[in-house]
Amino acid sequence: MDRTMPLTTPSSQVPVRINIERPSSAMKSRCSLVLSRFLPLTVIGCLAGTVAIAAPSSMAPLDKSEAQISDDIAFAKGLAKGWGFVDLAGQVIKEIESEGVSAETAERLGVVKCEIYAQGAISERDRERRNELFEQALLAYEDFLKENPNSPSAPEARSGYITMSSAFARSLQISMEEAIGEQAEALSSRRMEVLLAANERTRTLIEELAGNDEESEAQKRERLNVMMMRAQLNLEIGRSSDDGTFSFEEARSILEDVTVIAGENTPQGLRAFDLIGQVEAAQQNWEESSMFFEAVVETALPSDKQTWDAMVRDSELSQAAKEQSWLFLELSTGGLVDAYLSAGDTQRATWYALHLYNTQRREGFAYSTQLGYPSLLAAAKVLLDAGGVVGGKLNQGQGVWYESEDAAKEAGHTRTRDRISTSDLALRIAQQVVSENQGNVLRIKGQKLIAEIIGRGGRVDPSVLYEAAEGKYFAKENEDAITGFKLVLAALEGQDRATRVELGPKTFLRMGNAYKRLDRNFESAMAFREGCTTWQGDPENDQYNANGYYKMMQDMLATAPGDALLKQMFEESQNIAAKLSTRDQDQILYDQAERLRRKKEYEPAIAKYKQVKQSAIDYEKALVWIAVSYCRMGNWEEGYGLLLDYLENFVNDPKNTVSGSKEIKRADAMATAAFYRALHEYSTGQYEKLIGSSENYYELFPDQTSMAPWTMRMVGEAHAKTEQVDQAKSTLLEIMERYPDSDKSAQLSKVIYNVIKGQMDQETDPDKKRELLEEMAKLLELSNQSTSTPKSRDLRNESMHWVDLENWDKAVPVIERLVDKFGSDPDMATSLDTYILPDLAQGYLEQQRVAEANAILSQLMVSTNCRPSKRTLLNYARSVTGWVTGSAAEIVEVPGTGQTKEAFADACDKLNSLANSVDQKWACEWYSFKFLQAYGYYKWATAEGGPKDSNKKETAERQLKALIQPLGPNFKGKDGVPGVGQSCDEDPDLAPALGDDVLRRRLVWLWGKVR
């Protein structure tokens, strides 16, 4: 029974174990060894829930397997990508190299070093530091390729170099937007150098990839991706050149080749069409550009709703397939509407702008940050420029553009609520983008669109005016920002006090900073002054305005110390700052520290926390966050010591007794401190200590719905890793009962699963092994059911366990879920056809869902991904002919799906081949195939709905006579030939199903039917 799906890498056949969240024990020891020589960063991964590091005492031997090295590499990449610790990640790689590795692994590590710099750069938020890391990555790639031009890792390095160069070019483009003069020219020049060098590398890589005569699907996808990357690079070079004609032509030629190789309607083909549209748009060939963009949209998600509905119905599109179509609509809509508007075709521009908006409203898709929101803003801009009215029920995705309100009324949209001006709809869209994209550049773009809409006239709410002005402010368009903020202040006149207090102080704060950027210091000071005097009322912004006023007057007085007016204003600013700073000073300090901590600026955060006085309501939380901040900086010994001092000494000291609201704050502080104490004990492998300190955490802090289940999970893992499996299970049940929506139960269940798996691997008693296997299946079931995004490996393992247990009612839904979520993944095509779909078909047959099984098995018979196994061939034949079940005394027929002579002929031929493939004649397996073959001919002659060819009944009779001649009329055997009953009783695999006279009685029954 070929039920086992090997979860191994094709090359090494080593189990795939790269998983930063749950590293191997060897990896834990490895991390402990490396980190102990540098910063004490064991806590860092733990605080992020990223990596658990074993205690130094359990270090693994230094002779590592490829899987262990892969674990360490994954950890190093996680340090660079997740935390920005590029130098430390490099040290991890050096430690691997220092222990001695093969030449092949050494070259692989060379590529990893390059990737670490690139990952660190991509994750870095500071632009200057990001560009520095990109330069380091570029140099590392160039050095590796120069020293190892013929290495097996060279293609991977060239591919990484190209990907990284493209990201570097985008980073330089962002830096150029804020630079001026010589700096901008230098960045532009460097950007072009990066693009040209990467473009040249793509040529070599494409030639290498194209030289493979036996190209796999994965290699083909890689070659197509590199080709599209080369086209993208040529597009960027063309855009940045005075005359980019050659680069544009080169890009288009490459992309046309992609569509030929991949096919126009494939994902690669559609991406290529979109890039061709961009190439033509860059040359202002608007009609040509729109044609390619439109091809992407109409192929992926047609603008005619009836066509789309038919596509969904006829192709039985899954939700994943529909979301992929949506991504292509997001990809090309922005370019499409811009192209049509530039070509002067307002009708089609608005049609496709509303196609995006309507589809999202109707289907409920989510806008993606990279593609969806930019296209949505482009659609809003098109509607704004088009003017007119949108009629229809927008919430139901039925909006249609009309040139005028009268035209909308004539079309039947007579109710006012079914009509909206394009400017109002554009404003609504821009506000949606701003509200759903706090903290990224899309917010600024949305605010800029709001400003443009405002600039076209009409009464606008003050909050909308503020969003528009703030967009200018963040973009450092200071003059326009000041003008916008003045509009806000004008609009606030006559508003209620709540609105004035909400917007006024922060408007003056932004104005003061904008004036300061322009070196208009007196105006800056007056803006700050107005914000904290006339418009006083917002404690936080009052303080900022007061400090701004004080700082500006301090600077101005320093330049003219004898000016009496400036001296008088400076004294006033001092008084205002002192007044506003003393009010809620501790709360302000605590809030400032919190903002710094959340920004990972731990040292200044600690300094602020330390200024909070003991009389403050948040004093104890400040103590705890000081300790946690030390931990996050890597100084765990300091932080852990402070946590213990707080929990064991401070709160138990009678002089620190609290009551009232401070008592509530203490409970919160203690919960946080206890959680991080547990986190350290867990991460350093102090499991017994963790159990003792934190086992009752959820009882002490029942309101901590986030930290309590997390702590319980760590306690449960501690039990599991100290072989207290029953206690671990008890903790798991407690999490499930108390926190049913938490994902920690799923995480703990997988840890317990691995422990039980180790027990099962050592167990020899079959009954006990089966009990342990059932426990493993139930644990994976819990883990997979508690997440909407289970891994394919976890679903597959669960399904295999149920299959091995022959629990088909459990196995089938899991396999169906696996196929539904991952069936369209091309990388799983072979596994699906070889293992997963055959298991699903087996399950359907066991449940007597014969038609569904036959549909799968018929596809597997013609699959190009693999050859069908013996089980698959047998099941296919059974799904056509049907089969019999029951004991020797009670035989029940299960009908097959066969209706044509071709289907029965194919099934019987396959059964004949299976019988001939058995090495030992007269074996139980050979008898079973002979029975099924004869039964197949019998059903060919008699099956309801089948061809009912009476001659085939005679064929079945001849098949059985050929057995009766050596065996006798009752198939019991004679003259030394073993009978059916004897052979099946002696077969340990088939005896449970066919022994005890079951198969022999079936042959006798069938002989009676065909005579």
N, C-alpha and C positions, 0 to 999 in steps of 0.2 A: 504494500500500500504506500504509494509515493505521496505522503501527506506533508513531508517536511520541506519547508521553504528555506533554503540556506541563506541566512542573514550575514553574508560575508562579502568582502571586497573581491572583485573578479581576479585580481592579480595575486594577492597573498593568501586568500582563503582564511584570513584572520578575522574574527568577529569584529564588526564595526562598533567601536566603543567611544567615539569622539562625542562628548557631551559635557559641556562646561558645567551645567547645573548639577550633574551627578557623576563626578569623576571616579575613576577606579581607585582602589586603595593604593596601588602603586603610584598613581598620579598624585594622590594626597601626600604621600611620603616625599615624592619628588618635589612638590611645591614647598613642603616644609623645609627640605634641605636647601633649596635655592633661596627661599625668602629669609631663612634664618641667617644668611650671610649678608643680607642687605637690610632694608627697612623691615621692621616687624609688621608685615602687611597681612598676616594671617586673617586679621579681622576684616580687611577691606572687601574681599570677595564675599564674606559672610554677610556683611551689612547690606550688600546689594542683593543677597540671595543668589550669588553667582557661583561661588565655589566653596566647597567644604574641604578643609585641610586637616590631614590626620596629625596626631601628636608625633613629635620627632622620634619618639621611642620606637615607632613602628615602621622605620624606614625600610623600603624595599631594596633588594640587591641592585647594584648599578648596571648589571648586564640586562639591558632592556629589550623587550620584544618591539616589533614595529608598532603594535597597538599601543604599547605604553608610551613610545616616542610620539605617536599621534596625539595621545592625551596631553602630553606636555606641550606640544606645539599648539594645540587648541587652547590650552591655558595661557600661553604666551600671547596668542592673538587676542584672547579675551582681555588681558591686561592692557594691550595697546588700544583695542577698539572700544571696550566698555569703560575704561578708566583713564585712558590717556597716558598710562605709564609705559612710554615707548622705551626708555632706557632700561627699565627693569625687565621688560619683555625681551630685550636684546640679551640681557644677562642670563635669562632662562635658557635661551638658545645656546649661548656660550657654554653654560653648564652641561647641556646635552653633548655638545661637541667635545668637551674636555674629558668625557668618560670613554671616548672612543666609539666611533660609529663607522659603518661601511662607507665606501666612496660614494655609492649611490645616495645614501641617506645624507652624507655631507653636502652633496650638491643640492639635494632637496631643502636642506636647512638654509643654504644660500638664498634660495628663492623665498623662503619663509621670512628671512631678515628683511628682504625688500618689501614683502607684504606687510610686515609690522609697521614700517615707516608709513606706508600708504594708508593702512587702516587708522593709525594714529592721526594722520593728517585729515582724513575724512571725518573723524570724530571730533577734531579740535574746533572750538567755536571762535577762538581769537584768530583774526584773519592773518596777522603777521606771523604768528607761530604756525598756523596751518600752512602757509606758503613755505616757511622754513622746512617743515617736515616733508612737504612735497619735493623740495629740492634734494633733501637727503635721500628720499625714496628713489628719485630719478637717478642720482649718482650711484646708489646701491645697485639698481637694475643694470645700469650701464657697465659698472665694474664686473658684475657677475657674467653678463653676456660677453664681455671682452675676454674674461679669463676662462669661460666655459662655453665656447661657441658651438661645440658638438655634443654637449651634454644632453642626455635624455630629458633633462628639466628645462632645456633652453626654450622649447616652444611655450611651455607654461610661463617662463619668465618673460618672453616676448609679449604674450597675451596680457600678463599683469602689467607690464610696462605701458602697453597701449591704453588699457583701462585707466590706469593711474594718471597717464598724461592727459587724457580727456577730462578727468576730474580736476587736475591741476589747472588746465586751461580755463575751466569754469570758475575756479577760485580766483585766478588772475583777472578774469573779466569782472567779477564782483569788486575786486580791489580797485580796478580802473575806474569804476563808477564814482568812487569817492576821492580819487586822486586828481591832481591838476598839474599842468606844466611838465617839467622834465620827469617827474615821478610817473605821471600817466604815460608819457612816451616810453619810458623804460619798461613799464609793465606791459605795454602793448607789444614792444619788441620781444620781450621774453616770452610772451604768450605765443607769438608767431613761431619762435624757435621751437617751443614745446610741440606745437601742432605739426610742424614740418618733420621733426624728428620722429614723432609717433607715426605719422603717415608713412614714412619710409620703412619703419619696422613692420607695418601691416603688410607691405608688399612681400617681404620675406616670409612672414608667417602664412600668408595665403598660399604662396607657392609650395611651402612644406605640406600644408593641409591638403592641397589639391593633388599632391603627388601620391596619395594613398589609393592604390587600385581597388582595395577591398574596404571601402569606406563604410563604417557603421552609421546608423542613424544619429548617434550622439556626435560622432566626428563630423558628420554633415552639418548638424546644427551649429557646431563650433565654427566650422568654416564660414557658414552663412553669417553668423554673428560677427566674425572678424571682418567680413566683406562690408557689412552694414556700418561697422565702426569706421572702416576706411572711408566709406562714403560720407559719414558724418564729419570726419576730420576734414575731408575735401570741401564740404559745405562750409565749415567754419573758416577754413583758409580763404575760400572764395569771398565770404562776407567781409573778411578783414583785409582784403587786398584792394588796391586801386582798380585793378582789372582782374576780376576773378573768373573770367570766362573759362579758362582752361580747367580750373579746379571744379567749376560747376559741371562742365561736360564730363570730366572724369567721374564725379560722384554719380551722375545720372547713368553713365554706362555701367558702372558697378551694380547699381540698384536694379537695372534692367536684367542683368545676369542673375541677380538674386531671385527675381520673380520667375525666371525660366527654370532655375534649379529647384526652387522650393515649391513653385506653383502659386498662381496669383491669389487664390483663396485661402492660402495657409496663413498662420500667424506671421511667419517671416515675410511672406509676400505682401501682406497688408502693411506691415511696418515699412517695407521697402517703398510701397506706394505713398505712404505718408511722407517719407523722406524725399521722394521725387517731388511731391507737392511743395515741400519746403525749398527745394532747389529752385523750382520754377518761381516761387514767390520771391526768393532772394533776387531774382532777375526781373521782377515785376511782370512776369508773364502770367497775368492773373487768370485768364481763361484756362490755360494749360494747368496751372496750379490747382484751380478749383475742381477740374476734372478728376485729378488723382485723389484729392482729399475726399471728394464725394464718393469715389469708388470704394474707399475704406469704410465710410459710414454706411453706405447702402448695402454693402456686402455683409458687414458685421451686424448691424442693427437697423434694418430698413426704416425709413421715415414714414412709410405708409403702415399704419397700425395693423390693417388686415393682413398685409404681407408678413409682418413680424409675428402675428398670432399664428399664422399658418406655418411659419418656420418652426416656432416653438412646438406646435402640435405634431407636425409631420416628422421632425427630426427628434422629437421627444427630448428636447434640450433640458438638461439638469440645471439646477440653480448655479452651479459652478460654470457651466457653459454660457449661461445667460450673462453672468457677471464678466466673463471674458469678452463677450460681445460689447458690453457696456464700456469696458476699458478702451476698446478701439473707438467707440463713439467719443469718449473723453479725449482720446489722443488726437483726433483729427478735426473736431468741431471748431476749435479756435482758429486754425489755419483756414478752414473752409469758409467760415463766415467772414473773415477778414478779406479773403480772396474775392468772394462775391461782392462785398461792399466796395472794394477797391476797383472792381470791374464795372461798378455802377448798377449791379443787379440787386436792388434792395429787396425785391420780392423773395428771391431765393436765399439771400443772406438772413432775413428774418425767419424764413421757413426753417432753416437748419438751426438757428439760434433757439427757436422754440422747440425744435425736435429734442435737443438736449434737455431743456427745462421740463418739457412735458413728460419725457420718458422717465426722468428721475421721480417726478411727482406720481406718475402712474405705477411704476414698477417698484419704487422704494429703494433703488440702488443708492449706495453711499458715494459721495464725491471723494475722489482721491486728491491728496495734497499736490502731487507732482503733475497730474494731468487734468483732473476734474475741475478744480476751482479756477485754474487759469483759463480753461475753456469757458467756464461759466461767466467769468468776468468779461471775456471777449464777446460772449453772447449778449451780455447786458449792454456793453458799449455799442454793439450793432443796433440793438433796439433803441437806445438813446439817440443815435445818429439818424435812424430811420424816421423817428417821430411817429405820429399816429396813435393807434389804439390797439390793445390786445383784447379780444373778446373770447368768451367761453369760460368754463369752470376750471380755473387754474389749479385748484387743489386736486382735481381729478385728471390733470394732465391733458386738457382739451383746449389750450390757448391757441388762437389764430390771430395773425397780424392783419390789420386793416389800415388803409391810408388815413381814414378819418373816423370820427365818432358816428357820423351819419352812415358811413359804409358798414360799420359794425352793427348798427341798429337794423339796417336793411337786411343784413344776413341773419337776423333773428335774435340778436343779443339785446333785447329791449330793456332788460332790468339793469339798473345802474350797477349793482354788485357784480354783474357779469361783464363789465367793461373796466379797463384800467389803462391809463395813459402809459406809453412806453417809458416816459421819464420816471413815473412812479414805480413801474415794475423794475426798471433798472436800479432805482434807489433801493427797493426792497431786496434785490439780489445782492447789491453791494454791501448792504447792512448784514445780510446773511453771511457773506464771506468774511466780513470783519469779525462778527461774533463767533464764528466757528474756527477762526485761525488766530487766536491770541498768541502772540509771541513769535510769529514768523513773518516773512516778507509779504505774504499774501494779505495780511492785515493792512500793511501800508498801501498796497495796490488797491485794495478795496476802499480805503479812506481817500485815496487820490481820485477814484471814480466818483465817490460821494462829493468831493470838492468840485469836480467838473459838472456834476448834475446841479449842484447848488449855483454854480456860476451861470447857469442858463435861466435863472430867475425862478420866481415862485416863493411862497412862504414855506419855510423849513423849520422843523423843530430844533431847539438849541442843542440837544444832544447829538443830532445829526451834523449840525454845524461844527460841533466840537470834534467829532470823529474825523471830519474832513480836514480841519486845521491841524489836528494831531498827526494825520498822515503826512502833511507837509513838514511838520516839525521833525518827525522821525526820519524823513528823507533829507533833513538838513537844508530844506528850501526855506530859509529863515524869514526872508521878506514876505513871501506868500503866507507862511505860517502866522506871522504877526497880523497880517491883514485878515486872515481867517479867524484868529482869536478875537479880534475887534468885532467881527460880525457876531461871534458868540455873545460877547458882552452886550451888544446892542439888542440881541434877541432875548437876553435875560431880563431886560427892563420890563417890569410889570408881571414877571413870573412869581410864583409862590416862593416862600422862603426856603423850603426844602430843595427846590430845583436850583435856586441861587446858590445855596451852600454847597450843593453837590458839584456844580460846575464852575462857580466863580473862582474860588481859591486856586484850584488846579489850573484854570485858564491863565490867571496872573502868574502862576509859577512857571508855566511853559513860556509865556511871553517874556518874563524876566530872563530866563535862560536863552531864549532866542536873541534878545537884545544883547546879552552878554557875548554870544557867539560873534555878533557883528561889531563888538567893541563899542557899543553905544551904552556906556556904563551908567550914565545918569538915568537914562530911560529904563534901564534894567533895574536900578535901585528903586525907582518910582513904581514900577510894576510889582516888585516884591512887596513894597510898603503898602500899596493898595490892597494887595491880596491878604495881608495879615492885620489890616486895620478896618477899612470900610467893609471888606468882604469876609471878615473873621467868622469862624464857625466850624471849620473842619480841623480837628486837633492835629492830625498828621501834616496836612498841607500848611496849616498855620505856622507850625514850627519850621517847615522848610522855607516858607516865604520869609519868616522872621530871620532865619539864619542867612538867607540870600541877601536880605536888606543889610544886615550887619556886615557881612563879608564885603559887599560892594562899597559900602561907606568906609570901611576900614581901608580898602585899597585906594579909594579916591582921596581920602584924607592924607594917606602916605605920600601921594604925589603933590599935594598942596596943603601942607600942615598949618599954614597961617590963615587959611580961609575960614572966616567966622561962621558962615552959613553951613559949610561942610562939617565943621566941628559940632555945630548944634544938631545937625541931622545924624551925625555919628552917635552922639550921646542918646538921641532918641532911639536909634536902632539898637543900642546896647540895652536900654530899658525894655524895649519890646521883646528882644531875644531872651532876656533874663526872665521876664514874666511868662512867656509862652513855654520856655524850656523847663521852668520849675513845675509847671502844671503837668501832672501825669508823666514826670520825667522818667521814672522807673519803667512805666509802661512803654514809653517811647524807646528807651534804651533796649528793652526786651524785644520790641517789635523790630528794631533795627538789627539786632543780633539774629533774630529769626530769619530775616531776609538774607543776611550774609550767609548764614548756615545753609539755607536752601540753595544758594548760588555756589556752594562748596568753597566759600572763602572762610575757612575754618579759623585761622589765626585772628583776623579782625573780629570774627564772631565771638571768639572766646574773650577777647578784650572787652567787648560790649557787655557780654553776660556778666563779667566780673564787676562791672560798674553798678549792677542792679543791687540795691540795698536789701538787707535781710528783712526789713519791714514790708517790702513789696510783696504783692499777692503771688507773683510768679517767681519768687526767689528760689524756691526748691526746684522748679522746672529749669531755671537757669543753671543751678548746680548740676543737674543731670545732663543738660545739653552741653555743658563744658566738658564733662566726661566723655560723652558720645563724640564730640568734635575732636578730642584728642585721638579717639579710636579711628575716626575717619581719616585723620592725618597720618595714620600708621603707627602712632605712639600708643600701642595698646596697653602696655604695662601701666602707663600713667592713667589712661582712661579707665581701665578695669579696676585699678586701685581706688580711684575716686568713686566708682559705682559701688564697690563693696563698703567703702567708708560711709557713703550716704545711707545704704540699706541697713548696715549692721550697727552703725554708731550714731549718726546724726538723728535719724527718726526715733531712735530709742532713748535719746538723751532727754530727761524730763524738762530741761530748760528750753527745748525746742518744741514743746507741746503746742498744738494749733487747734483752732476751732472754726466753726462757720465756713465761710467760703474758702478759707485757707486749707481747711480739712479736705475739701473737694479737690483743690489743686494738688495737695500732697498725694492723694490717691492716684491721680493722673501721673505725677512725677514718679511715684514708686512703681507704677505699672511699666513705665518706659524704662526705668533703671533695671528692673527685674528682667525685662525682655532682653536688653542688651547684655546683661550678665549671662543669661541663658545662651545667647547667640555666641558669645565668646567660648563658653564651656563646650558648646556643641562643636564649634569650628576647630577647637584644639583637641578634640577627642576625649575630653574629661567626662565620659558618659555617666559614670556613677555619681559624680559630683553634680552633674546636670539634673539627673533624676531626683536627687535629694533636695536640690534648691528650687526646682521648678515644676514638680509633678502636680502640685495643687495650684498652679498659676491661675487656671481658669476659674477656680473657686474664689481666690483672693481678688481677682479683677474680672468679674463676669461681664462688665460693660465693654471690655476691650475686644470688640468683635473682629479686629484685624490681627492684633498681636497674640490674643489668646489661642486661636487655632494654630497659628504659626509656632508658638511655643509648644503646644501639645504635639505638633508634628515632630519637632525636634526631640521631645521626650520619648515619643513613640519610636523614633529611629534609634535613640540611645538604648531603649529596651531591646530592639531588634538586633542591634550590633553587639550587644552583650548576651545574646542568645536567650533573652527573656521574651520569646515570641508570643506567649499567651498574654503577657502584659502589654506588648505592642498592639496586639489585636484589640485588647480592651480599650486602649487609648484611641485606636482608630474608630471603634464604635461610639466612643464618647464624642469625638469630633463630629461624626455624622449626625448624632442626635442633637448636639448643642448648636452646631454651625452647619446646617445642611447645604448652604450656598457657598461654602468655602472650598477652594481648590486644594487645601492642605490635606484633606482626606485622600484625594487621589494621589498626591505625592507620597504620602506615607504608605499607602497600599502598595505602591511599586517597590518601595524599600523592603517591606515585609515579603513581597513576592520574591525578590531576589534571594532573601534569606531562606525562604522555603524551597526555592529552586535548588539552592546548594544542598539542603537536606535531602531532597528527592534524588539528586545525582548520587548521593552516598547510600541511599536506601536500596536494599536488595529484595525485600519482601514485596511481591506484586500488589497485594491488597493495600499495604501502607503507601506504596508508590502511587496507587490510584487515588487514595485519599488526599495525598499531598498535591497531586495534579489538579484535583477538583478545587482545592483551596487556592491554588495559583490562578485557576480560571476565574474564580469568583473575585479575587483581588484585582485582576486585570479588568474584569467586567465593571467593577466599581470605579476604577480609574478612568476607563474609557467613557463611561456613561456620565461622569461628572464634568466633562469638558466638551465643548462644541467643536474643538479642533484637535482630536486625538491624532497621534502619529500613526502612520501606516504600519510601522513595525509593531506597535502595541496592539492595534486591531488584528493584525495577522497572527500574532502570538496567541491572543485570546481565542481566535477562531480555531487555530490548530489544537489548542487544549480541548475545546469542546468537541472537535472532530475525533480526537484520540479517545475521548470519553464516550463517543457515540451519542452525545446529547445534541441531536440535530435541531431541536426546538430552540436551543441557545445558539448553536453554531450559525444557523442560516441568517438570522437578523444581523449578526456581527459581520458576516461576509458581505451581505447586501450593503451594509453601511460602508464597508471598505471599498467596494466596487463603485458605489455612488460618489464617494469623496475623491477617490484616486484613480478611477477607471480611465480618465482622460489623460493621465500623466504618461507621456511617451516613454519615460524611463522605467515604468512599471509594466510595459506591454508584455515582455517575456514572462515575468513572474505571474502576471494575471493569467496568461494562457497556459502556463505550465503547472501552476499550483492552485491559484486562488479560484478561478472559474471552475476547474474540475471539482474542487471541494464544494462549491456552491451547487453545481449540478448533482453531485452525490447527495447533498442535503435535500434538494428538491425531490429526488427519486425516493429517498427515505420517507419523505412526507407525502409521497404519491402525487406530487405536483409535476406530473409527467410532461405536460406541454411546455412548462417553463424550463425544465431540464433539457428537453429536446432542442429548444431554441438556442441554448448556450452550447450544447454539445455539437450541434450542426455547424456552428461557427468555428468551433475548435477543430473540426475535421478539415477545414480549409485554411487554418491559420498558418501564416508564414513565420511566426515567431518561434515555433517549436513543433516537434513531432508529438502526436498524442501518445500518452502512455497506455499500457495495457488496461489499466482501470478505466481510462477515458474511452477507449475503444469499446470496452465491454458495456459501459454505461450508455454509450450512444446506441449500441445495438438494442439494449433493453428498453431504451426510451422509444424505439421504433416498434419493436415486436411486443412489448409488454413482458411480464414475468409472473412467476407464481410465488406465493409466500405460504407460511403456515407450517405446522408440524406434519409428521408423516400421516397423522389421522385426519387432518383437516387442511385441505389445499384450497387456497384462494387465489384467483387470477386478478392481476392488475393490468388494465388495458394499456396498450401503447398508443403512439400517435400516428403510426403508419397508415397511409391511405393509398399509396401508389405502389405499383410493382417495382419501380425503381428504388423506392425507399426500402422495401423489404429485401430486394436483391442485394442492396448495399449492406444492410445490416447482417444478412446471412453470410455474405462473403467475408465480412469482418470476423464473425464468429468462427467461421471455418479457419481463417488465418490464425486466430487465437488458439484454436485447438491444435493446429499444426505447429505452433510455436512452443508447445509444452514439451520439455525434454523427455519426460518419462511417460510412455503410454501406459494406460490402466491406472494412472494416478487419479486422485479425487478431483484435482483441478481439470484434468483432461476429460473426465466423465461429466463435470459440470458444464464445460463448453459444448460437449456433444449433446447434452440435454437441451441447452439453450438454442443450439443450432436447429435441432429437430422441432423444438417448440416454435422457433421462428417460422419455419416452413408451415407448421400447423396453423399458426395465426395468419399467415399469408393466405391460407385457404379459407379461414373461417372468421377472421376479425370483423367486427361490426364497423362499417365504414371503410373497410379495406378492399383490395381488388377481388378477393374471394375466388382465387384461381384454384379450382378443385384438384388440378394436377399436383399442386404443391403438397396436398395431403398425402399423396402417394410417395412424394419425395421424403416427407417426414417419416413415413412408414419404412422406407428403404434405409434411412439413417438409423432407425432403431433396430431393424433386422440385422444390420451390420454389427450391432452390439450383442444381440441375442445369440447369434451364431457361436461366439466364443464363450459367452457368459451363461447361456441358458435363458429360458423364458421369463424368469424372475430376476435376472441380472445379478444372481448371487455368485457367479463364477464357477468354473470347472476346469479340469485338466491343467491345474497349476496356474490358471489366470485368476488373479484376485478379483473378487466381486466388488460391486460399488459400495456396499455397506462396509466391508472390511477396509477398503482403501480410505474411505472418508473417516472411519473411526481412528485410523492410524495417523491421520494428518493433523498435527497439533494446531495448525492455523485455521483449517476449514472444519474441523470436527465440531466446534460449537454451533456452526450454522447448518452443516450438511450431514454430520454424523448421526448416530443413533437412528439409522435407517431412513432419514429424511430424504436424501437424494434418490435412494433406490426406490422408495415408494412413489416418488414423483415420476420416475421413469416408467414404473408399472402403470401409474395413472395415465400418463401420456400415451403409452402403448395401447391402452384400452380406448383412448379417444381417436387414434388414427386408424385402427383396424376396421 
